Amino acid sequence: MKLLKDILYKVSLISTKGDMDIAVNKLGFDSRKVESGDLFVAMKGTQVDGHDFIDAVLEKGASCIVCESLPPTLRDSVTYVQVVDAAKALGMMAANFYNHPSTKLTLVAVTGTNGKTTMVTLLHQLFSELGYRVGLLSTVENRINETVLPATHTTPDALSINDMLTQMLEAGCTHCFMEASSHAIVQERTAGLQIAGAVFTNISHDHLDYHETFDAYIKAKKKLFDELPGSAFSLINADDKRGLVMLQNTKAKKYSYALRSPSDFKAKVLSNTLHGLELDINQQSVWFRLIGEFNAYNLLGVYGTAIILGEEEEEVLRQLSQLRGAQGRFEQVFYKEITAIVDYAHTPDALENVLKTIHKLRTGGEKLITVVGCGGNRDKTKRPIMAKVATQYSDKIILTSDNPRNEEPMDILRDMETGINPVDMRKTLTISERREAIKAACGMAEKGDIILIAGKGHETYQEIKGVKHPFDDREIVKEMLRLIHSS
C-alpha cells in the first residue's frame, strides 16, 4: 500500500476533494478488476470512456477516483482527483506506486514502423550472451531473463510495464529492451519511465486508421525523442529521411547508423544469401546468420546501441554473429528443395523489403509464390498497396485472410484486388480460407521454388469474429509441404 499523496507526486492536478492521506491498495483502469480500497483511473479510450464506469467501481469499494471530468454527484466517503490528462497521470502514478523501477536499470526503447521486434530481441539475446541479466518487452513475448511471459500488446499498459520492470529488478536484471509503438507513445503508456536511450528504425505507411494522417504518425514517434532527458542517448537510422526529424527537439546525445549516409555507425553489405549476411562494420568483415538488407540495418542498430552502452566492439560483433533473430521474421522452412519463408510483414514497406530481399537471393529459374492478406478493422488504405507490391515481385500471388477480426474476409480481399493491375490478375488467386491458400501455394511449388507467407509471422492464432482460433503459418506450411511433396 501507498499513501495517495505520494502516488500523485508530479501529476498535473486540476482539483482534489477528500482525504489525500488515504492508503491505496492498488491502481486500476479496468473497472472489471477494481476491488475494495483501489484507486480507479477513468481514462477516455478509443472504444470506451472510463468515466462511464465510475459508479460501478464505487459500488465495488474503490476509495479514490482519478478523472478528467468530475461526476455530477460526489460521495463524501470517496476521494476525487481531477487531472489534466488521465492517461499521463496513470503513467506517473504507476511509476510512483512501484518506486520508479525504470531508474534502477538501463531501459532502452526502440520505435519505428519495421524492425522493432527484431532489434529488441537481438538486444535481449546479445546482452544475455554478454553476461547480463536482461528483460524484454516485445510484440512476440515478454521475458524476464529466460522466463517467458505472454505479450498482448506491442507495448504493455503503464501499470504492466512498471510491474514487469519491478519483477525484472527482483530477478537481478540490469537492462530491459522495450518496443515503443506509436499507439503506446500517444496513449502515454511510457509516461513516468526513465528511458536511458531510444532507437529509431524507420517509418512508412501504417496505423493511419488510428493516427489518421501520416504527419500525426511521424509526430507520435518523434514524441518519444522529444521527451528524452539530456542524460539519455538517441540513435537513428540516417538512411530514413525522417531520421533527422526525430532528433530536432531532443535533449539526448545524438547518434546515427546507416548503410548509405554519413553516420556514427556504418556498414556495407558484402554478401547476401539465403544462408546469411556478410557485413563490413567499421572495417571488420563479419558473417551473420540473419538474411537481407533490412536485417543489416537491424544488426547495425543493435551494434550501435551496444557500443553506446559501453560494450567492447570485438565481443559485440562475435556474439551478434551467432544470433538468430525473432520468431516469424524471415523464418525459413525447407522441405525437399522447396523454401518457405514466414514473415510478419504486414505493411507495404515491410512486404516490399522482404520481397526485394528474396528477389536478390534468387538464382534464376525458381518461382516466387506469395501468400498475403490484410487485417480486418485496421487501416484500409494500405490494402490495395499491399496487393500491388506483392504482384510486382512475385510470379504467383494468393490473396487470403490475415486476421479478419469483425470484417468479412471477402470484403478485405476485394479492397486488396483494387490495387492489382488488370494484366497481373492472371497470376493472382483469391482464396479466403488461409489454410487452403497455404495448401494451394505448396501445391504450386516445385523443386527450387520459394513460398512467402506474409502477414502473421510469429502469431499462433487467427482472429475471426472476436474469437482467436489456433493457427500457426509455420506449422501449416510444414504440414502442407509434407502432405503434397512426401512421395
Secondary structure, DSSP 8 states (H G I E B T S, - for coil): -EEHHHHTTT--EEEEES-TT-EE--EES-GGG--TT-EEE--B-SS-BGGGGHHHHHHTT--EEEESS--SS--TTSEEEEES-HHHHHHHHHHHHTT-GGGSSEEEEEESSSSHHHHHHHHHHHHHHTT--EEEE-SSEEEETTEEEE-SSSS--HHHHHHHHHHHHHTT--EEEEE--HHHHHTTTTTT---SEEEE----S--HHHH-SHHHHHHHHHHHHHT--TTSEEEEETTSTTHHHHTTT--SEEEEEESSS--SEEEEEEEEETTEEEEEETTEEEEES--SHHHHHHHHHHHHHHHHTT--HHHHHHHHTT----TTSSEEEEETTEEEEEE---SHHHHHHHHHHHHHH--SS--EEEEE---TTS-GGGHHHHHHHHHHH-SEEEE--S--BTS-HHHHHHHHHTTS-GGGGGGEEE-SSHHHHHHHHHHH--TT-EEEEES-TT--EEEETTEEEE--HHHHHHHHHHHHH--
